[in-house]
Amino acid sequence: MGQSQPSEVNLWVKYTIFFFNLFFWIAGGVLLGIGIWARHEKGIEAFGSLFTDPAVLFILLGVIMFLLGFFGCLGALRENVCLLRIFMWSLIFLFVLQVIGAILAFVFKDKLREQAEDKVGEMMEKYREDADLANLIDFIQEEFECCGRDGPEDWGSLNKYFNCTTGEETDGLPESCGVPYSCCKSETVNTQCGYGVNAHSSSKAKSDVIWLGGCVDALIDWAEENMIAIGVSVLVVALVQIFGITCAGTLITQIGKQAGYI
Protein backbone atom coordinates (compact mmCIF):
# COMPACT_ATOMS: atom_id res chain seq x y z
CA MET A 1 0.00 0.00 0.00
CA GLY A 2 1.32 3.45 -0.94
CA GLN A 3 1.82 6.07 1.71
CA SER A 4 -0.68 8.95 1.76
CA GLN A 5 0.68 12.27 0.61
CA PRO A 6 1.17 14.85 3.38
CA SER A 7 -1.23 17.80 3.30
CA GLU A 8 0.04 20.94 1.56
CA VAL A 9 -2.26 23.10 3.73
CA ASN A 10 -0.60 24.78 6.69
CA LEU A 11 -2.98 24.38 9.63
CA TRP A 12 -1.64 27.51 11.29
CA VAL A 13 -2.62 29.60 8.24
CA LYS A 14 -5.96 27.82 7.89
CA TYR A 15 -7.11 28.33 11.47
CA THR A 16 -5.64 31.82 11.72
CA ILE A 17 -7.97 32.85 8.87
CA PHE A 18 -10.83 30.91 10.48
CA PHE A 19 -10.62 32.57 13.90
CA PHE A 20 -9.70 35.95 12.37
CA ASN A 21 -12.95 35.89 10.41
CA LEU A 22 -15.02 34.26 13.14
CA PHE A 23 -14.54 37.40 15.21
CA PHE A 24 -15.64 39.66 12.34
CA TRP A 25 -18.56 37.35 11.52
CA ILE A 26 -19.89 37.58 15.09
CA ALA A 27 -19.15 41.32 15.40
CA GLY A 28 -20.88 41.95 12.05
CA GLY A 29 -23.94 40.01 13.18
CA VAL A 30 -24.11 42.05 16.40
CA LEU A 31 -23.84 45.37 14.52
CA LEU A 32 -26.43 44.24 11.99
CA GLY A 33 -28.80 43.19 14.75
CA ILE A 34 -28.42 46.54 16.54
CA GLY A 35 -29.03 48.44 13.31
CA ILE A 36 -32.14 46.43 12.39
CA TRP A 37 -33.52 46.81 15.93
CA ALA A 38 -32.94 50.58 15.80
CA ARG A 39 -34.67 50.79 12.40
CA HIS A 40 -37.60 48.76 13.72
CA GLU A 41 -37.98 51.06 16.72
CA LYS A 42 -38.12 54.13 14.47
CA GLY A 43 -40.41 52.67 11.84
CA ILE A 44 -39.51 52.01 8.22
CA GLU A 45 -40.99 55.31 7.03
CA ALA A 46 -38.26 57.17 8.92
CA PHE A 47 -35.40 55.56 6.99
CA GLY A 48 -32.62 58.11 6.58
CA SER A 49 -29.24 58.41 4.91
CA LEU A 50 -25.85 57.14 6.06
CA PHE A 51 -24.91 60.57 7.40
CA THR A 52 -28.15 61.43 9.19
CA ASP A 53 -29.16 58.05 10.59
CA PRO A 54 -26.69 56.12 12.83
CA ALA A 55 -28.80 52.96 12.40
CA VAL A 56 -28.03 52.93 8.66
CA LEU A 57 -24.31 53.05 9.44
CA PHE A 58 -24.66 50.08 11.83
CA ILE A 59 -26.57 48.10 9.19
CA LEU A 60 -24.04 48.88 6.44
CA LEU A 61 -21.00 48.01 8.58
CA GLY A 62 -22.79 44.93 9.92
CA VAL A 63 -23.59 43.59 6.44
CA ILE A 64 -20.02 44.13 5.18
CA MET A 65 -18.40 42.53 8.25
CA PHE A 66 -20.92 39.67 8.37
CA LEU A 67 -20.47 38.72 4.70
CA LEU A 68 -16.68 39.05 4.79
CA GLY A 69 -16.53 37.01 7.98
CA PHE A 70 -18.82 34.37 6.49
CA PHE A 71 -16.80 33.96 3.29
CA GLY A 72 -13.46 33.90 5.09
CA CYS A 73 -14.56 31.68 7.97
CA LEU A 74 -16.37 29.05 5.90
CA GLY A 75 -13.84 29.24 3.08
CA ALA A 76 -10.97 28.47 5.45
CA LEU A 77 -12.81 25.75 7.36
CA ARG A 78 -14.00 23.93 4.23
CA GLU A 79 -10.86 24.82 2.24
CA ASN A 80 -13.16 26.28 -0.42
CA VAL A 81 -11.11 28.23 -2.96
CA CYS A 82 -14.15 30.05 -4.39
CA LEU A 83 -15.20 31.51 -1.01
CA LEU A 84 -11.60 32.38 -0.13
CA ARG A 85 -11.19 34.24 -3.42
CA ILE A 86 -14.38 36.21 -2.79
CA PHE A 87 -13.04 37.08 0.67
CA MET A 88 -9.58 38.05 -0.61
CA TRP A 89 -10.78 40.19 -3.55
CA SER A 90 -13.38 41.88 -1.34
CA LEU A 91 -10.61 42.89 1.08
CA ILE A 92 -8.46 44.12 -1.82
CA PHE A 93 -11.41 46.16 -3.15
CA LEU A 94 -12.05 47.74 0.28
CA PHE A 95 -8.34 48.46 0.76
CA VAL A 96 -8.05 50.20 -2.64
CA LEU A 97 -11.28 52.11 -1.93
CA GLN A 98 -9.86 53.38 1.37
CA VAL A 99 -6.61 54.48 -0.27
CA ILE A 100 -8.50 56.35 -3.01
CA GLY A 101 -10.78 57.91 -0.38
CA ALA A 102 -7.81 59.10 1.68
CA ILE A 103 -6.13 60.64 -1.38
CA LEU A 104 -9.33 62.40 -2.48
CA ALA A 105 -9.91 63.71 1.06
CA PHE A 106 -6.39 65.17 1.13
CA VAL A 107 -6.62 66.72 -2.35
CA PHE A 108 -10.13 68.12 -1.94
CA LYS A 109 -9.95 69.28 1.70
CA ASP A 110 -12.02 72.41 1.09
CA LYS A 111 -14.73 70.47 -0.74
CA LEU A 112 -14.75 67.92 2.08
CA ARG A 113 -15.30 70.71 4.60
CA GLU A 114 -18.26 72.02 2.58
CA GLN A 115 -19.77 68.53 2.49
CA ALA A 116 -19.24 68.16 6.24
CA GLU A 117 -20.99 71.47 6.89
CA ASP A 118 -23.93 70.43 4.69
CA LYS A 119 -24.30 67.07 6.45
CA VAL A 120 -24.06 68.61 9.92
CA GLY A 121 -26.76 71.07 8.86
CA GLU A 122 -28.99 68.18 7.75
CA MET A 123 -28.40 66.44 11.07
CA MET A 124 -29.37 69.59 12.99
CA GLU A 125 -32.60 69.92 11.00
CA LYS A 126 -33.67 66.44 12.14
CA TYR A 127 -32.57 66.82 15.75
CA ARG A 128 -36.10 66.56 17.17
CA GLU A 129 -37.23 63.89 14.69
CA ASP A 130 -34.66 61.16 15.40
CA ALA A 131 -33.70 60.17 18.95
CA ASP A 132 -30.51 58.34 17.86
CA LEU A 133 -29.40 61.33 15.84
CA ALA A 134 -30.15 63.67 18.74
CA ASN A 135 -28.01 61.51 21.05
CA LEU A 136 -25.16 61.63 18.54
CA ILE A 137 -25.35 65.43 18.22
CA ASP A 138 -25.54 65.84 22.00
CA PHE A 139 -22.48 63.62 22.41
CA ILE A 140 -20.49 65.67 19.87
CA GLN A 141 -21.46 69.01 21.42
CA GLU A 142 -20.65 67.84 24.94
CA GLU A 143 -17.44 66.02 24.05
CA PHE A 144 -15.99 68.74 21.80
CA GLU A 145 -17.43 71.69 23.74
CA CYS A 146 -19.13 73.23 20.73
CA CYS A 147 -22.59 74.35 19.66
CA GLY A 148 -24.18 74.18 16.22
CA ARG A 149 -22.48 73.90 12.86
CA ASP A 150 -20.64 77.23 12.94
CA GLY A 151 -22.07 78.57 16.20
CA PRO A 152 -25.20 78.58 18.41
CA GLU A 153 -27.10 80.84 15.98
CA ASP A 154 -27.30 77.91 13.55
CA TRP A 155 -29.88 76.23 15.76
CA GLY A 156 -32.26 79.12 15.16
CA SER A 157 -31.77 79.09 11.39
CA LEU A 158 -31.61 75.33 10.78
CA ASN A 159 -34.14 73.86 13.21
CA LYS A 160 -37.72 75.11 13.39
CA TYR A 161 -38.09 74.15 17.05
CA PHE A 162 -35.24 76.48 18.08
CA ASN A 163 -36.18 79.30 15.70
CA CYS A 164 -36.77 82.70 17.27
CA THR A 165 -39.66 83.37 14.88
CA THR A 166 -42.47 81.20 16.17
CA GLY A 167 -44.80 79.60 13.67
CA GLU A 168 -48.12 77.85 13.95
CA GLU A 169 -46.44 74.49 14.59
CA THR A 170 -43.86 75.73 17.12
CA ASP A 171 -45.75 78.62 18.72
CA GLY A 172 -45.29 78.67 22.49
CA LEU A 173 -42.50 76.10 22.64
CA PRO A 174 -40.01 76.82 25.47
CA GLU A 175 -37.10 75.81 23.18
CA SER A 176 -37.87 78.69 20.85
CA CYS A 177 -34.83 80.96 20.37
CA GLY A 178 -32.72 78.49 22.35
CA VAL A 179 -30.23 75.66 21.87
CA PRO A 180 -30.06 72.02 23.05
CA TYR A 181 -28.88 71.41 26.60
CA SER A 182 -25.68 69.79 25.26
CA CYS A 183 -24.44 73.28 24.25
CA CYS A 184 -24.35 74.32 27.91
CA LYS A 185 -21.18 74.64 29.96
CA SER A 186 -22.87 73.39 33.11
CA GLU A 187 -21.35 70.15 34.43
CA THR A 188 -24.75 68.99 35.67
CA VAL A 189 -27.39 68.09 33.09
CA ASN A 190 -30.06 70.78 32.90
CA THR A 191 -32.38 70.30 29.92
CA GLN A 192 -33.65 73.88 30.22
CA CYS A 193 -30.30 75.69 30.42
CA GLY A 194 -30.28 76.53 26.71
CA TYR A 195 -33.76 78.07 26.62
CA GLY A 196 -33.82 81.54 25.10
CA VAL A 197 -30.03 82.04 24.92
CA ASN A 198 -30.16 83.17 21.28
CA ALA A 199 -32.45 86.01 22.32
CA HIS A 200 -29.40 87.65 23.91
CA SER A 201 -27.53 89.94 21.51
CA SER A 202 -24.47 89.99 23.74
CA SER A 203 -21.85 87.29 23.09
CA LYS A 204 -20.67 87.73 26.68
CA ALA A 205 -24.11 86.84 28.00
CA LYS A 206 -24.16 83.74 25.81
CA SER A 207 -20.60 82.70 26.62
CA ASP A 208 -21.44 82.54 30.33
CA VAL A 209 -23.97 79.79 29.59
CA ILE A 210 -23.06 77.97 26.35
CA TRP A 211 -20.14 77.18 24.07
CA LEU A 212 -19.85 79.64 21.18
CA GLY A 213 -17.59 77.67 18.83
CA GLY A 214 -19.00 75.62 15.95
CA CYS A 215 -18.71 71.85 15.87
CA VAL A 216 -17.24 71.60 12.35
CA ASP A 217 -14.21 73.68 13.42
CA ALA A 218 -14.00 71.76 16.70
CA LEU A 219 -13.94 68.40 14.89
CA ILE A 220 -11.31 69.61 12.41
CA ASP A 221 -9.15 70.99 15.25
CA TRP A 222 -9.45 67.68 17.10
CA ALA A 223 -8.44 65.74 13.97
CA GLU A 224 -5.40 67.97 13.43
CA GLU A 225 -4.33 67.65 17.09
CA ASN A 226 -4.69 63.85 17.00
CA MET A 227 -3.27 63.30 13.52
CA ILE A 228 -0.63 60.84 14.78
CA ALA A 229 -3.20 58.71 16.63
CA ILE A 230 -5.52 58.76 13.62
CA GLY A 231 -2.62 57.83 11.32
CA VAL A 232 -1.63 54.91 13.56
CA SER A 233 -5.25 53.68 13.68
CA VAL A 234 -5.54 53.84 9.89
CA LEU A 235 -2.20 52.01 9.56
CA VAL A 236 -3.36 49.26 11.94
CA VAL A 237 -6.58 48.77 9.92
CA ALA A 238 -4.55 48.64 6.70
CA LEU A 239 -2.12 46.09 8.18
CA VAL A 240 -5.01 43.90 9.36
CA GLN A 241 -6.46 43.97 5.84
CA ILE A 242 -3.07 43.19 4.26
CA PHE A 243 -2.62 40.35 6.77
CA GLY A 244 -6.02 38.90 5.79
CA ILE A 245 -5.26 39.25 2.07
CA THR A 246 -1.84 37.59 2.47
CA CYS A 247 -3.16 34.69 4.54
CA ALA A 248 -6.06 34.08 2.14
CA GLY A 249 -3.72 34.14 -0.88
CA THR A 250 -1.33 31.73 0.85
CA LEU A 251 -4.14 29.31 1.75
CA ILE A 252 -5.55 29.42 -1.79
CA THR A 253 -2.11 28.53 -3.17
CA GLN A 254 -1.67 25.69 -0.68
CA ILE A 255 -5.11 24.24 -1.46
CA GLY A 256 -4.31 24.44 -5.18
CA LYS A 257 -1.03 22.58 -4.73
CA GLN A 258 -2.74 19.89 -2.67
CA ALA A 259 -5.43 19.46 -5.32
CA GLY A 260 -2.76 19.32 -8.03
CA TYR A 261 -3.90 22.22 -10.18
CA ILE A 262 -1.06 24.58 -9.16
C-alpha positions, -999 to +999 in steps of 0.1 A: +000+000+000+013+035-009+018+061+017-007+089+018+007+123+006+012+148+034-012+178+033+000+209+016-023+231+037-006+248+067-030+244+096-016+275+113-026+296+082-060+278+079-071+283+115-056+318+117-080+328+089-108+309+105-106+326+139-097+359+124-129+359+104-150+343+131-145+374+152-156+397+123-186+374+115-199+376+151-191+413+154-209+419+120-239+400+132-241+421+164-238+454+145-264+442+120-288+432+148-284+465+165-290+484+133-321+464+124-335+468+159-329+506+158-347+508+124-376+488+137-380+511+167-381+541+145-404+527+118-395+520+082-410+553+070-383+572+089-354+556+070-326+581+066-292+584+049-259+571+061-249+606+074-282+614+092-292+580+106-267+561+128-288+530+124-280+529+087-243+530+094-247+501+118-266+481+092-240+489+064-210+480+086-228+449+099-236+436+064-200+441+052-184+425+083-209+397+084-205+387+047-167+391+048-165+370+080-188+344+065-168+340+033-135+339+051-146+317+080-164+291+059-138+292+031-110+285+055-128+257+074-140+239+042-109+248+022-132+263-004-111+282-030-141+301-044-152+315-010-116+324-001-112+342-034-144+362-028-130+371+007-096+380-006-108+402-035-134+419-013-106+429+011-085+441-018-114+462-031-120+477+003-083+485+008-081+502-026-113+521-019-099+534+014-066+545-003-085+564-030-108+579-004-078+591+017-061+606-014-093+624-025-099+637+011-064+652+011-066+667-023-101+681-019-100+693+017-120+724+011-147+705-007-147+679+021-153+707+046-183+720+026-198+685+025-192+682+062-210+715+069-239+704+047-243+671+065-241+686+099-268+711+089-290+682+078-284+664+111-294+696+130-326+699+110-337+664+121-326+668+158-361+666+172-372+639+147-347+612+154-337+602+189-305+583+179-294+613+158-302+637+187-280+615+210-252+616+185-253+654+182-255+658+220-225+636+224-205+657+199-215+690+214-206+678+249-174+660+240-160+687+218-174+717+237-191+732+207-226+744+197-242+742+162-225+739+129-206+772+129-221+786+162-252+786+184-271+808+160-273+779+135-299+762+158-323+791+152-318+791+114-316+753+108-341+739+132-377+751+134-381+741+171-352+765+181-362+793+157-368+827+173-397+834+149-425+812+162-448+796+137-481+779+140-464+745+146-439+757+171-458+786+187-453+787+225-425+761+226-400+768+255-371+758+232-379+787+209-348+810+204-327+785+223-302+757+219-301+720+231-289+714+266-257+698+253-244+733+243-244+743+279-212+746+300-229+734+331-213+701+344-247+690+357-274+681+331-301+708+329-324+703+299-336+739+302-303+757+304-303+765+267-338+781+266-338+815+251-300+820+249-302+832+213-325+860+223-294+876+239-275+899+215-245+900+237-219+873+231-207+877+267-241+868+280-242+837+258-206+827+266-214+825+303-240+798+296-231+780+264-201+772+241-198+796+212-176+777+188-190+756+159-187+718+159-172+716+124-142+737+134-140+718+167-139+684+149-113+696+124-091+710+153-095+677+171-084+657+140-054+680+134-043+677+171-047+638+170-033+633+135-006+608+148-032+587+166-055+588+136-026+578+113-016+549+136-053+537+137-055+538+099-022+520+096-034+493+119-066+488+099-045+486+067-021+461+082-050+439+094-065+440+058-031+432+043-026+403+068-060+389+058-053+392+021-018+376+025-032+347+045-061+341+021-037+341-009-013+317+009-041+293+018-056+294-018-021+285-032-017+257-007-051+242-015-043+244-052-010+226-047-027+199-027-054+195-053-028+193-080-039+222-102-011+246-092 
